[in-house]
Amino acid sequence: MSLQLEEVFFRYEDQGPWVLEGISLEIPRGSTLGIAGGTGSGKTTLLMHLNGLLLPQKGRLLVDGEDPHDPHLSRQKRAARRRWLRRHVGLVFQYPENQLFEETVEKDIAFGPKNLGLPEAEIQARVERSMAALGLSFDLKGRSPFQLSGGQMRRVAVAGVLAMEPEVLVLDEPTAGLDPLGRQELLQLLLTWKKDHPLRTIIYVSHRMDEMALLAERLVVIHRGKIVAQGPPARLFLQEDLFRWGLEPPPTAQLLLGLKTRGLEAQVDRLDPREVALAIARARQKGAPCGKA
């Protein structure tokens, strides 16, 4: 499934300021897109357009080239398209564990698939696949989700979305409130899931640029409802002044920028700490710029 936003405008109050102002964005099938921006930039509002929770007031959303909100369609067809969209674009809100409500982990993860009317065997298979993807032991099935650790609760909540087997997985600050180990574990699980499902799309929102450096193939920066920069994360971190948009480059980028001011240039395609360390070592050996531009 590909998604495309064409000149999308949206505001919450008549005559109020535009929260989204002329957003145009293409999200190809199978891509991993990072969306970054400071508080109030419009990130969450943008995400809510991707699965039909909000409708553009100007512009349009295209899904595989078709507009699910096309006013020329009947009300019934538009409603059916929106239901289909919400089924195939899974949205994980910030602090998703606050939406847990069932008696057991198994019931909570199975809630979405049951609403699809799937056979019981398929529901169980989806529960187990999503639990395995999120590193959750099957022994937890019968436990109350509210007896788990914060990190486990977060993973149960995400597993409930994965059990719907969405073509597009949208995550809004999924590591918020987790300790460093919990953040690292969740990111690694998402990377593994994406590797196992290369044709599915991840749209990842975070203010933590170290996470973007690890996960995103392409980064879009939003400021005051507009896209102000986009491209490979490493290029943006090393060539753009993110501070003016309320963002802080990851430590690896700050290290490379600091070394550059001292005459040691080690340019890289990715800001993975190991790749950065190797690039710095090569640059020191050559005593000249190295790597790829």
C-alpha positions in Angstrom: 0.0 0.0 0.0 1.3 3.4 -0.9 0.1 6.7 0.7 0.3 10.2 -0.7 -0.7 13.5 0.8 -1.4 16.3 -1.7 -1.5 19.9 -0.4 -3.3 18.9 2.8 -4.6 21.6 5.1 -6.2 21.1 8.5 -7.2 23.2 11.5 -9.3 22.3 14.6 -11.2 25.6 14.8 -12.9 27.7 12.2 -10.8 30.7 11.4 -8.1 29.3 13.7 -4.5 28.7 12.7 -3.7 25.9 10.3 -2.2 23.0 12.1 -1.2 21.4 8.8 -0.5 23.9 6.0 0.0 22.5 2.5 1.5 19.1 3.4 2.6 17.1 0.4 4.3 13.8 1.0 4.7 10.4 -0.8 5.1 7.2 1.3 6.0 4.3 -1.0 5.1 0.7 -0.1 7.7 -1.0 2.1 9.5 2.2 3.1 10.5 3.3 6.6 9.7 6.9 7.1 10.6 9.1 10.2 8.6 12.2 11.0 10.2 14.6 13.4 9.2 18.0 14.8 9.0 20.0 18.0 5.9 20.1 20.3 2.9 21.6 18.4 4.5 21.1 14.9 1.5 19.0 13.7 3.0 15.5 13.7 0.2 13.7 15.5 -2.4 15.6 13.4 -0.7 14.4 10.3 -0.6 10.8 11.5 -4.4 10.9 12.2 -5.0 11.7 8.5 -3.2 8.6 7.4 -5.8 6.2 8.7 -8.9 8.4 8.3 -9.3 9.5 11.9 -9.1 13.1 10.5 -10.1 14.2 7.0 -8.3 16.9 5.0 -10.1 20.2 4.9 -8.2 21.1 1.8 -6.2 18.7 -0.4 -6.5 15.0 -0.3 -5.1 11.6 0.8 -4.5 9.0 -1.9 -4.2 5.3 -1.1 -2.7 3.4 -3.9 -3.7 6.3 -6.1 -7.3 6.5 -5.0 -9.0 9.0 -2.6 -10.9 7.1 0.1 -12.8 10.4 0.9 -13.8 11.2 -2.7 -16.9 13.3 -2.4 -18.2 11.8 -5.7 -18.6 8.5 -4.0 -21.8 7.5 -2.1 -21.7 7.9 1.7 -21.8 4.1 2.1 -18.7 3.6 -0.2 -16.8 6.4 1.6 -17.6 4.7 5.0 -16.5 1.3 3.6 -13.2 2.8 2.3 -12.5 4.4 5.7 -13.1 1.2 7.5 -10.7 -0.6 5.1 -8.2 2.1 5.6 -8.3 1.9 9.4 -7.9 -1.9 9.1 -4.8 -1.7 6.9 -3.1 1.4 8.6 -2.4 0.5 12.2 -1.9 3.5 14.4 -0.1 3.2 17.8 -0.6 6.3 19.8 1.8 7.7 22.4 1.5 5.7 25.7 -0.6 2.9 24.0 -0.7 0.9 27.2 -3.3 3.4 28.5 -5.7 1.8 26.0 -5.3 -1.7 27.5 -8.6 -2.9 29.1 -9.1 -6.7 28.8 -8.6 -9.2 31.6 -5.7 -11.0 30.0 -2.8 -10.3 27.7 -4.3 -12.8 25.2 -7.7 -11.2 25.2 -6.3 -7.7 24.7 -4.1 -8.7 21.7 -7.0 -10.7 20.2 -9.5 -7.9 20.5 -8.9 -6.4 17.0 -8.8 -9.7 15.1 -12.0 -10.8 16.8 -13.7 -7.7 15.6 -12.7 -8.7 12.1 -14.8 -11.9 12.5 -11.8 -14.2 11.9 -11.9 -17.9 12.8 -10.7 -18.7 16.2 -7.7 -20.6 14.9 -6.5 -17.6 12.9 -7.1 -15.3 15.9 -4.8 -17.5 18.0 -2.2 -17.7 15.3 -2.2 -13.9 15.0 -1.9 -13.5 18.8 1.1 -15.8 18.9 2.8 -14.2 15.9 2.5 -10.7 17.3 3.6 -11.8 20.7 6.7 -13.5 19.2 7.4 -10.4 17.1 7.4 -8.2 20.3 9.5 -10.7 22.4 6.6 -11.6 24.7 6.7 -15.0 26.3 3.6 -17.1 25.6 3.5 -17.7 29.4 2.1 -14.2 29.7 -1.1 -15.0 27.8 -3.2 -15.6 30.9 -1.7 -12.8 32.9 -3.4 -9.4 33.5 -1.7 -6.8 31.3 -1.8 -4.5 34.4 0.5 -6.9 36.3 3.3 -6.5 33.8 6.2 -4.1 33.7 5.8 -0.8 31.8 7.9 -2.1 29.0 5.9 -5.3 28.7 2.6 -3.4 28.8 3.9 -1.2 25.9 4.8 -4.3 23.9 1.4 -5.9 24.6 -0.3 -2.7 23.3 1.8 -2.7 20.1 1.2 -6.4 19.7 -2.5 -5.7 19.6 -1.9 -3.5 16.5 0.4 -6.0 14.9 -2.2 -8.7 15.3 -4.4 -6.8 12.8 -1.5 -7.4 10.4 -1.6 -3.8 9.0 0.2 -3.0 5.7 1.3 0.3 7.3 2.4 0.5 10.9 2.3 4.1 12.3 4.0 4.7 15.7 3.6 8.0 17.6 6.5 8.4 20.0 6.5 4.6 20.8 9.4 4.8 23.3 8.1 7.7 25.3 8.5 7.1 29.0 10.6 3.9 28.6 14.0 3.5 30.2 17.1 3.3 27.9 17.0 -0.5 27.9 13.3 -0.6 27.1 13.7 1.9 24.3 16.6 -0.1 22.8 14.7 -3.4 23.0 11.6 -2.0 21.4 13.6 -0.4 18.5 15.4 -3.7 17.9 12.1 -5.6 17.8 10.7 -3.1 15.3 13.8 -3.5 13.1 13.4 -7.2 13.2 9.7 -7.1 12.4 10.5 -4.8 9.4 13.2 -7.2 8.2 10.8 -10.1 8.3 8.1 -8.0 6.5 9.9 -6.0 3.9 6.8 -5.0 1.9 5.1 -3.4 5.0 5.6 0.2 5.8 6.7 1.8 9.0 6.0 5.5 9.8 7.8 6.5 12.9 7.3 9.7 14.9 9.8 10.7 17.5 11.7 13.7 18.9 14.6 11.5 19.6 17.0 11.8 16.7 19.1 8.9 17.8 16.1 6.6 17.2 15.6 8.1 13.7 19.3 7.5 12.9 18.8 3.8 13.7 15.4 3.2 12.2 14.4 5.6 9.4 15.5 5.4 5.8 14.0 8.8 5.1 13.3 11.6 7.5 10.7 14.4 7.2 11.0 17.4 9.5 7.7 19.4 10.2 7.7 22.8 11.7 4.5 24.9 12.4 2.5 22.6 10.1 4.9 22.7 7.1 7.5 20.3 5.8 10.8 22.2 6.2 13.3 19.5 5.3 13.4 15.9 4.2 15.9 13.3 3.0 18.3 10.6 4.4 18.7 11.1 8.1 22.5 11.2 8.0 22.4 14.0 5.4 19.9 16.1 7.4 21.7 15.6 10.7 25.1 16.7 9.2 23.9 19.4 6.8 20.9 21.1 8.4 20.6 23.2 11.6 18.0 21.1 13.4 18.2 23.3 16.5 16.2 26.0 14.8 13.3 23.6 14.6 13.5 22.5 18.2 15.4 19.2 17.5 18.8 18.0 18.6 21.0 15.9 16.4 22.0 12.5 17.7 25.3 12.2 19.6 26.9 10.5 16.6 26.1 13.5 14.4 27.3 15.9 17.0 30.6 14.0 17.2 31.2 14.1 13.5 30.3 17.8 13.3 32.7 18.5 16.2 35.5 16.6 14.5 34.9 18.4 11.2 35.5 21.7 12.9 38.9 20.3 14.0 39.8 19.3 10.4 38.9 15.6 10.6 36.0 14.8 8.2 34.5 11.3 8.3 31.3 11.3 6.3 28.9 8.3 6.4 25.7 7.1 4.9 24.3 5.9 8.2 24.8 7.1 11.7 25.1 3.7 13.3 27.6 4.0 16.1 29.8 1.2 14.7 29.8 2.6 11.2 30.7 6.1 12.6 33.6 4.6 14.6 35.0 2.8 11.5 34.7 6.0 9.4 36.5 8.0 12.1 39.3 5.4 12.2 39.7 5.4 8.4 39.7 9.3 8.4 42.5 9.3 11.1 44.6 6.8 9.1 44.3 8.8 5.9 44.5 12.2 7.5 41.9 13.4 4.9 38.1 13.3 4.3 36.8 9.8 3.8 33.7 7.9 3.2 30.8 8.9 0.9 29.5 12.4 0.4 
